[in-house]
Each structure stands twice: as C-alpha cells, then as structure tokens.
C-alpha cells in the first residue's frame, strides 16, 4: 500500500507539473509574442490575465467531477483537451485565434484541484500537509521551469514550444489512465462520490465562513503566485528596462531571457518551498503551537490555522517591500523582495491545503474546487491592477492595502471560533450524507 500510494503521488505530481508548463508557457514567451504582434503594455496585462479566466469556474467543476467520477479520468480528459489545443495553437498565425486557443489551454490550471483530491484519497491526516505540499510544490515549479528554460530552448519559436508541450500532455494523459487509481479502497471512493452527488452538501461547503476565508487566503497566495507568473516577465521588461539594458540585454530575445529569469525567482521559491510549508503545518500541529492571540487555540487543527495566519501577514509585508524596491529603481533589492514573497507565498499555499481535507473530509474535491477555483480570480484581477496604475511598481502596494489586508482580517474573524469553524456559515444547507 505504501509503495502504491507513492506511485499515485508521483502520477498526480507529474501530471500537474506538465499542466503548469502548458498553463504559463504563454507568459514565458510574452516578449516575443508582444514584439511579433505589436502589443502594448495594457494588452500584455490582458494577455497575462487571460491565462486565469477559465480557472475559477473550471476548478469548481473539476473538483466536483473528481469526487464524482474519480481523479484519473478527470485528469486525463484535462490533459488530452489542453494538449490537442496547445498543438493547434502552434500552427496559428492570427493573434485573435491564438489568444482564444491559449485561453483554452489555460484550462490546464484546473487540474490542481483534481490532484489535491487524488492525493487526499491516499494519505492519512498526520501526513496530509507534507503529501499535498510535495504534490503542489513540485507541480508548481513547472511555471518557473517554463519561464527559465523554454525561452532558452526554443528562443523566439513559441509555436514549436506549444506543439512540444501538447504532445507531452497527450502522453501523460495515457499514463494517468493506465496507472492512476481514484482511491485506496472502494469505501473511500464510494463515500466521496456520494458526497459529490448531494447538492445540499456542496452548497453547505461553499457557504461556510472558513471555506470563504480559506478561498481568500489562497487568493492571497496561489492567486498571487499565478498572477505573478503571468506578469513578472512583462514587469521586469518594462519596469527595469534601463537596468536590464545596462546588464547587456538589449535585443528582444535577450530581454525575454533576462526578464524570464528574474520572474522565475518567485515561481521557484513558491514551488520549491511548498513541501516545506506543508511540513511546517504538520510540525505546528504535532508541537501544538498556537502563538497568535485571536485565532482559535483548542480545535484539533488549531495550530494549522495559526501557521496559515502567520503566512498571510508575511505576504502583505513582502508586497509592500516589492513596491518600495521598484519605486527606488533597485533591481537587486526587488529580486530579494521577490525571493521573500515567493517563500511566504509557499507558506500560504501549503498552509491552506494542509487544512482543506481536514475541514471537509467527505467532500475534498468539492472544497478544493471552491477554494482553489474562486481564488484564481486573483490571478485575473491582480495583473490588471499591476498594469493599470500611473507607476508600474505601485500595483503591489495597492493590492496589499486594499485587498490583502481586508482578506487577512476576514480570515482572523472566521478562524476565531473554538467550536468547529466548518459549522459556521451562511444558511443551514445540511448535507444528507454526513
């Protein structure tokens, strides 16, 4: 059983890693696409934002589908569809059609909640934080790998990259169907499918204050991570144009490589430290650490709530630091702030999904779809804020002050109950299967 659950973790992780490569391949080639089609900064912001358009509703549907029909079949369909459209986009020469195709390929991002559900069906509560962290962290590094390596391997040939990624997706889809198993036993699989079929239970999950708070926490962490994955190449290319030129990168291809390398810093930190974040959530839980004065202290999973709250406060501080570094024109300091932000983002993402399967054990896919889906709206909104200000550097501070601080306050309020927060919410849509 131990060997088999590790195999399921590997299958889910590889599938998610490749989905992340496809999801943010457009961002990796944004300078060359912008140069080829003559896109403005505002158009670049729209292109960056478009990668997330399908995620909010798509993740909700994917999470329910994974509970109802099993993760292997759901994941294979996502890989297959996105792979075919990615290949087609490699042969497209019209920008409008290319834009539409890349929006469809971005459906690959909904695979996250499918893998979360898959892993949750195989690992126990005392190791769920580390297991989910390994899955999500290793998968998320696909964005950094894409930003760092795809421009170096393919140069300006984004069409060739899109075709290559699409073929890889089809191969992994076949593997997932061949070796993937939905759950470690029939009872777990059947109970999860039954929970997904109960619409009252689904609405009950969506209407819990703690589910909404976790969704906002994930918008602050993963929503921000994917927004930055889409935006940072454009940000460094435009916001530090003189500094990059002074380093010797003056051609479009050179600027693309430099900007992509700087932007990959955040993605690598957010991805590589996500397993550590899950491990730290497990550690807080084992040690019983509850240092914050407002958050609940006696709940069985209270220490995990405290770890996540600390992560959210650190994210706010790092966002403000990123604006200060940018306004001062300090490229090295900006990169250091980005390193810290990526680290704190990993704390938030790992901390969130160390809690989700424990709070909603009979509907992990439904809960993951809601929390991991609506939170992706941040990835749509944030690039528009980043690109819409008078200064390209001020968007980080605006986002932190006007969005993130209220999100943190709501989380503290929702996590204050010593009685299970999962019982508090809007209405009493009691599920029939609990």
C-alpha positions as CSV (number, residue, x, y, z in Angstrom):
1,X,0.0,0.0,0.0
2,X,2.8,2.4,0.9
3,X,4.5,1.8,-2.5
4,X,1.3,2.2,-4.3
5,X,0.3,5.5,-2.7
6,X,3.7,6.9,-3.6
7,X,3.1,5.9,-7.2
8,X,-0.2,7.7,-7.1
9,X,1.5,10.8,-5.7
10,X,4.1,10.6,-8.5
11,X,1.5,10.3,-11.2
12,X,-0.5,13.3,-9.9
13,X,2.6,15.4,-9.5
14,X,3.9,14.7,-13.0
15,X,0.5,15.5,-14.5
16,X,0.3,18.8,-12.6
17,X,3.9,19.7,-13.4
18,X,3.1,19.4,-17.1
19,X,-0.1,21.2,-16.8
20,X,1.7,24.1,-15.2
21,X,4.2,24.1,-18.0
22,X,1.4,24.5,-20.5
23,X,-0.5,26.9,-18.4
24,X,2.2,29.6,-18.2
25,X,4.0,28.9,-21.5
26,X,2.3,31.9,-22.9
27,X,3.8,34.1,-20.2
28,X,7.3,32.7,-20.9
29,X,7.1,34.0,-24.5
30,X,5.2,37.2,-23.8
31,X,8.0,39.5,-25.0
32,X,8.4,37.7,-28.3
33,X,4.6,37.4,-28.8
34,X,4.3,41.2,-28.0
35,X,7.0,42.0,-30.5
36,X,5.6,39.9,-33.2
37,X,2.0,41.3,-32.9
38,X,2.9,44.8,-31.6
39,X,1.2,44.6,-28.3
40,X,1.0,47.5,-25.8
41,X,1.6,47.3,-22.0
42,X,-2.1,47.2,-21.4
43,X,-2.5,44.4,-24.0
44,X,0.2,42.5,-22.2
45,X,-1.7,42.9,-18.9
46,X,-4.8,41.5,-20.7
47,X,-2.8,38.6,-22.1
48,X,-1.3,37.8,-18.7
49,X,-4.8,38.0,-17.1
50,X,-6.4,35.7,-19.7
51,X,-4.4,32.7,-18.5
52,X,-6.7,32.7,-15.5
53,X,-10.1,33.3,-17.0
54,X,-11.1,29.6,-17.1
55,X,-9.7,28.7,-13.6
56,X,-12.4,29.9,-11.2
57,X,-15.4,28.1,-12.6
58,X,-13.3,25.4,-14.1
59,X,-11.8,24.3,-10.8
60,X,-15.2,24.2,-9.2
61,X,-16.4,21.9,-11.9
62,X,-13.2,19.8,-11.9
63,X,-13.3,19.3,-8.1
64,X,-16.9,18.1,-8.3
65,X,-16.1,15.8,-11.2
66,X,-13.0,14.3,-9.5
67,X,-15.2,13.4,-6.5
68,X,-18.0,12.1,-8.7
69,X,-16.1,10.2,-11.4
70,X,-12.5,9.8,-10.0
71,X,-9.3,11.8,-10.4
72,X,-7.6,9.6,-13.1
73,X,-10.4,10.0,-15.7
74,X,-10.9,13.7,-14.9
75,X,-7.1,14.5,-15.1
76,X,-6.7,12.5,-18.3
77,X,-9.5,14.5,-20.0
78,X,-7.9,17.8,-19.0
79,X,-4.5,16.8,-20.3
80,X,-6.0,15.5,-23.5
81,X,-8.1,18.5,-24.4
82,X,-5.4,21.0,-23.4
83,X,-2.7,19.0,-25.3
84,X,-4.7,19.0,-28.5
85,X,-5.4,22.7,-28.4
86,X,-1.8,23.5,-27.5
87,X,-0.7,21.7,-30.6
88,X,-3.2,23.6,-32.7
89,X,-2.0,26.9,-31.3
90,X,1.5,26.1,-32.5
91,X,0.2,26.4,-36.1
92,X,-1.8,29.6,-35.6
93,X,-0.8,32.9,-37.2
94,X,-3.8,35.1,-36.3
95,X,-3.5,36.8,-32.9
96,X,-7.2,36.7,-32.1
97,X,-7.3,32.9,-32.7
98,X,-4.0,32.4,-30.8
99,X,-5.4,34.4,-27.9
100,X,-8.6,32.2,-27.8
101,X,-6.6,29.0,-28.1
102,X,-4.3,30.0,-25.3
103,X,-7.3,30.7,-23.1
104,X,-8.5,27.2,-23.7
105,X,-5.0,25.7,-23.0
106,X,-5.1,27.6,-19.7
107,X,-7.8,25.1,-18.6
108,X,-4.8,23.0,-17.7
109,X,-4.7,25.1,-14.4
110,X,-7.9,23.4,-13.2
111,X,-6.0,20.2,-12.8
112,X,-4.7,21.3,-9.4
113,X,-7.9,20.5,-7.5
114,X,-8.1,17.1,-9.2
115,X,-4.6,16.2,-7.9
116,X,-5.4,17.6,-4.5
117,X,-8.4,15.3,-4.3
118,X,-6.4,12.3,-5.7
119,X,-3.7,12.7,-3.1
120,X,-6.2,13.2,-0.2
121,X,-7.7,9.9,-1.0
122,X,-4.4,8.1,-0.4
123,X,-2.7,9.8,2.5
124,X,-3.7,10.0,6.2
125,X,-4.4,13.1,8.2
126,X,-1.0,13.2,10.0
127,X,0.9,13.3,6.7
128,X,-1.5,15.2,4.5
129,X,0.3,18.5,4.8
130,X,3.6,17.1,3.5
131,X,2.0,14.9,0.8
132,X,-0.1,17.8,-0.6
133,X,2.9,20.1,-0.3
134,X,5.1,17.7,-2.3
135,X,2.3,17.3,-5.0
136,X,1.6,21.0,-5.3
137,X,5.1,22.3,-4.8
138,X,6.7,20.0,-7.3
139,X,3.9,20.7,-9.8
140,X,4.0,24.4,-9.3
141,X,7.7,24.5,-10.2
142,X,6.6,23.9,-13.8
143,X,5.9,27.6,-14.1
144,X,9.5,28.5,-13.1
145,X,10.9,25.8,-15.3
146,X,8.9,27.2,-18.2
147,X,10.0,30.8,-17.6
148,X,13.6,29.8,-17.2
149,X,14.1,27.1,-19.8
150,X,11.5,27.4,-22.5
151,X,12.9,30.7,-23.9
152,X,16.5,29.2,-23.8
153,X,15.5,26.0,-25.5
154,X,13.1,27.5,-28.2
155,X,14.3,31.1,-28.5
156,X,11.6,33.1,-30.2
157,X,9.9,29.9,-31.6
158,X,6.9,29.9,-29.2
159,X,5.0,27.8,-31.8
160,X,7.4,24.9,-31.5
161,X,7.2,25.1,-27.7
162,X,3.4,24.9,-27.8
163,X,3.5,21.9,-30.1
164,X,6.1,20.1,-27.9
165,X,4.1,20.7,-24.7
166,X,0.9,19.5,-26.3
167,X,2.4,16.2,-27.4
168,X,3.8,15.6,-23.9
169,X,0.3,16.2,-22.4
170,X,-1.2,13.5,-24.6
171,X,1.5,11.0,-23.5
172,X,0.9,11.8,-19.7
173,X,-2.9,11.5,-20.2
174,X,-2.5,7.9,-21.4
175,X,-0.2,7.1,-18.4
176,X,-2.7,8.6,-16.0
177,X,-5.5,6.4,-17.3
178,X,-3.3,3.3,-17.3
179,X,-1.8,3.5,-13.8
180,X,-3.9,6.0,-11.9
181,X,-6.4,4.8,-9.2
182,X,-9.1,7.0,-7.7
183,X,-8.8,5.9,-4.1
184,X,-7.0,3.4,-1.8
185,X,-10.3,1.5,-1.2
186,X,-13.8,1.2,-2.6
187,X,-15.4,2.6,0.6
188,X,-13.4,5.9,0.3
189,X,-14.2,6.2,-3.4
190,X,-17.9,5.5,-3.0
191,X,-18.3,7.8,0.0
192,X,-16.7,10.6,-1.9
193,X,-18.8,10.0,-5.0
194,X,-21.9,10.0,-2.8
195,X,-20.9,13.3,-1.2
196,X,-20.4,14.9,-4.6
197,X,-23.9,13.8,-5.6
198,X,-25.5,15.6,-2.7
199,X,-26.1,19.2,-3.8
200,X,-27.0,20.4,-0.4
201,X,-23.7,19.2,1.0
202,X,-21.9,21.0,-1.9
203,X,-23.8,24.3,-1.1
204,X,-23.1,23.8,2.6
205,X,-19.3,23.7,2.0
206,X,-19.4,26.7,-0.3
207,X,-21.3,28.8,2.3
208,X,-19.1,28.1,5.3
209,X,-17.2,31.2,6.5
210,X,-14.0,29.2,6.9
211,X,-14.2,28.0,3.4
212,X,-14.6,31.5,2.2
213,X,-11.7,32.6,4.4
214,X,-9.5,29.8,3.0
215,X,-10.5,30.8,-0.5
216,X,-9.4,34.4,0.2
217,X,-6.2,33.1,1.8
218,X,-5.5,31.1,-1.3
219,X,-6.3,34.1,-3.4
220,X,-3.5,35.9,-1.5
221,X,-1.1,33.1,-2.0
222,X,-1.7,30.9,-5.1
223,X,-3.9,33.6,-6.8
224,X,-1.0,36.0,-6.4
225,X,1.6,33.3,-7.4
226,X,-0.1,32.7,-10.8
227,X,-0.7,36.4,-11.3
228,X,3.0,37.0,-10.9
229,X,3.8,34.0,-13.1
230,X,1.8,35.7,-15.9
231,X,3.0,39.2,-15.1
232,X,6.6,39.3,-13.9
233,X,8.3,38.8,-17.3
234,X,6.4,41.9,-18.6
235,X,7.0,43.7,-15.3
236,X,10.8,43.4,-15.4
237,X,11.0,44.0,-19.2
238,X,9.1,47.3,-18.8
239,X,9.7,48.4,-15.2
240,X,13.5,47.8,-15.2
241,X,14.2,48.4,-18.9
242,X,17.3,50.6,-18.3
243,X,18.7,48.3,-15.6
244,X,18.3,45.2,-17.9
245,X,19.9,47.1,-20.8
246,X,22.8,48.0,-18.5
247,X,23.4,44.3,-17.9
248,X,23.9,43.8,-21.6
249,X,20.4,42.5,-22.6
250,X,19.3,44.8,-25.4
251,X,17.6,42.6,-28.0
252,X,14.0,41.2,-27.7
253,X,15.3,37.7,-27.2
254,X,17.9,38.9,-24.6
255,X,15.3,40.9,-22.6
256,X,13.0,38.0,-22.7
257,X,15.6,35.7,-21.2
258,X,16.6,38.2,-18.6
259,X,13.1,39.1,-17.6
260,X,12.0,35.5,-17.6
261,X,15.0,34.6,-15.3
262,X,14.1,37.3,-12.8
263,X,10.5,36.4,-12.9
264,X,11.2,32.7,-12.3
265,X,12.7,33.5,-8.9
266,X,9.2,33.9,-7.4
267,X,7.9,30.8,-9.0
268,X,10.8,28.6,-7.9
269,X,10.6,29.9,-4.3
270,X,6.8,29.4,-4.2
271,X,7.1,25.9,-5.6
272,X,10.2,24.5,-4.1
273,X,9.3,25.6,-0.5
274,X,5.7,24.4,-0.7
275,X,6.6,20.9,0.6
276,X,8.4,22.6,3.5
277,X,5.3,24.7,4.1
278,X,3.2,21.6,4.4
279,X,5.8,20.0,6.6
280,X,5.7,23.2,8.8
281,X,1.9,22.9,9.1
282,X,2.4,19.3,10.2
283,X,5.1,20.4,12.7
284,X,2.9,23.2,14.1
285,X,0.2,20.6,14.5
286,X,2.5,18.0,16.2
287,X,4.0,20.6,18.5
288,X,0.7,22.3,19.3
289,X,2.0,25.8,18.5
290,X,-0.7,28.5,18.7
291,X,1.1,31.8,19.1
292,X,-1.5,34.3,17.8
293,X,-3.9,35.9,20.3
294,X,-7.1,35.9,18.2
295,X,-7.1,32.6,16.3
296,X,-8.8,29.6,17.9
297,X,-6.4,27.5,20.1
298,X,-8.2,24.4,21.2
299,X,-9.5,22.9,18.0
300,X,-7.9,19.7,16.8
301,X,-6.3,21.5,13.8
302,X,-5.8,24.9,15.5
303,X,-2.0,25.0,15.1
304,X,-2.5,24.8,11.3
305,X,-4.8,27.8,11.4
306,X,-2.0,29.8,13.2
307,X,0.6,28.8,10.7
308,X,-1.6,30.0,7.8
309,X,-2.3,33.3,9.6
310,X,1.4,34.0,10.0
311,X,1.9,33.3,6.3
312,X,-0.7,35.8,5.3
313,X,0.8,38.6,7.4
314,X,4.2,37.9,5.8
315,X,2.8,38.1,2.3
316,X,1.4,41.6,3.0
317,X,4.8,42.8,4.2
318,X,6.6,41.4,1.2
319,X,4.2,43.0,-1.3
320,X,4.9,46.4,0.3
321,X,8.6,45.8,0.1
322,X,8.4,44.9,-3.6
323,X,6.8,48.3,-4.3
324,X,9.4,50.2,-2.3
325,X,12.2,48.4,-4.1
326,X,10.7,49.1,-7.5
327,X,10.0,52.8,-6.8
328,X,13.6,53.2,-5.8
329,X,14.8,51.5,-9.1
330,X,16.8,48.9,-7.2
331,X,16.7,45.8,-9.3
332,X,18.8,43.6,-6.9
333,X,16.6,44.7,-3.9
334,X,13.5,44.0,-6.0
335,X,14.7,40.4,-6.7
336,X,15.5,39.9,-2.9
337,X,11.9,41.1,-2.1
338,X,10.6,38.7,-4.7
339,X,12.5,35.8,-3.2
340,X,10.9,36.6,0.2
341,X,7.5,37.0,-1.4
342,X,7.8,33.6,-3.1
343,X,8.8,32.0,0.1
344,X,5.9,33.5,2.0
345,X,3.5,32.5,-0.8
346,X,4.6,28.9,-0.4
347,X,3.8,29.2,3.3
348,X,0.3,30.3,2.4
349,X,-0.4,27.8,-0.3
350,X,1.0,24.9,1.7
351,X,-0.8,26.0,4.8
352,X,-4.2,26.3,3.1
353,X,-4.3,22.9,1.6
354,X,-3.0,21.3,4.8
355,X,-6.3,22.4,6.2
356,X,-8.8,21.8,3.4
357,X,-9.0,17.9,3.5
358,X,-9.3,18.0,7.3
359,X,-12.1,20.5,7.4
360,X,-14.2,18.9,4.7
361,X,-13.2,15.2,4.7
362,X,-16.2,13.8,2.8
363,X,-16.0,16.4,0.0
364,X,-12.3,17.1,-0.6
365,X,-12.8,17.7,-4.3
366,X,-15.8,20.0,-3.9
367,X,-14.0,22.0,-1.2
368,X,-10.7,22.1,-3.2
369,X,-12.6,23.2,-6.3
370,X,-14.3,26.1,-4.5
371,X,-11.2,27.2,-2.6
372,X,-8.7,26.6,-5.3
373,X,-11.1,27.8,-8.0
374,X,-12.6,31.2,-7.0
375,X,-9.2,32.1,-5.6
376,X,-7.8,32.1,-9.1
377,X,-9.8,35.2,-9.7
378,X,-6.9,37.0,-8.1
379,X,-4.8,35.9,-11.0
380,X,-7.2,37.7,-13.3
381,X,-7.6,40.8,-11.3
382,X,-4.0,41.4,-10.0
383,X,-2.3,41.8,-13.4
384,X,-4.9,44.4,-14.3
385,X,-4.1,46.3,-11.1
386,X,-0.3,45.9,-11.7
387,X,-0.6,47.3,-15.2
388,X,-3.3,49.9,-14.6
389,X,-1.5,52.4,-12.2
390,X,0.4,55.5,-13.0
391,X,3.5,53.7,-12.0
392,X,4.1,50.0,-12.9
393,X,5.6,49.5,-9.4
394,X,2.6,50.8,-7.3
395,X,0.3,47.9,-8.1
396,X,1.8,45.7,-5.5
397,X,1.1,48.2,-2.7
398,X,-2.4,48.9,-3.9
399,X,-3.2,45.1,-3.9
400,X,-1.8,44.6,-0.4
401,X,-3.6,47.6,1.1
402,X,-7.0,47.5,-0.5
403,X,-7.4,43.7,-0.9
404,X,-5.0,41.7,1.2
405,X,-5.4,43.4,4.5
406,X,-9.2,43.0,4.4
407,X,-8.7,39.3,3.4
408,X,-6.5,38.8,6.5
409,X,-9.0,40.5,8.8
410,X,-11.7,38.2,7.5
411,X,-9.6,35.1,8.0
412,X,-8.8,36.1,11.6
413,X,-12.6,36.6,12.2
414,X,-13.6,33.2,10.6
415,X,-10.9,31.3,12.4
416,X,-11.7,32.7,15.9
417,X,-14.3,30.0,16.9
418,X,-13.3,27.3,19.3
419,X,-16.2,25.3,18.0
420,X,-15.5,23.9,14.6
421,X,-15.4,26.8,12.0
422,X,-16.8,24.4,9.4
423,X,-20.1,24.6,11.3
424,X,-20.4,28.4,10.8
425,X,-21.7,29.9,7.6
426,X,-24.4,31.3,5.5
427,X,-27.6,29.3,5.9
428,X,-28.0,25.7,7.1
429,X,-27.8,23.7,3.9
430,X,-27.3,20.4,5.9
431,X,-25.9,17.6,3.8
432,X,-27.8,14.3,3.8
433,X,-24.6,12.2,3.7
434,X,-22.8,13.5,6.9
